[in-house]
């Protein structure tokens, strides 16, 4: 995983799942600019429906390694599109540029 990669991070205490752009990674933790996976579709809809208020915004956060359960690249898997690919298909924007 390189800086700038779109990743999905599973966290514990509290349990969360975040998708975002990896800004940095170190033995102490990782910093990403992203959004909770549960809010992803609503966030994406803000780009396609002008009448929606931009109430959901990505945040930049540091997560210490003791909270990280797993971290993986957001990649297409056969016909199943990654979240980044879904974002591109629906908004016609590159998620890296938006984040």
Secondary structure, DSSP 8 states (H G I E B T S, - for coil): --TT-EEEEEETTTTEEEEEEEEEEETTEEEEEEEEGGGHHHHHHTTT-TTS------EEEEEEGGGEEEEEE---BTTB--HHHHHHHHHSS-HHHH-
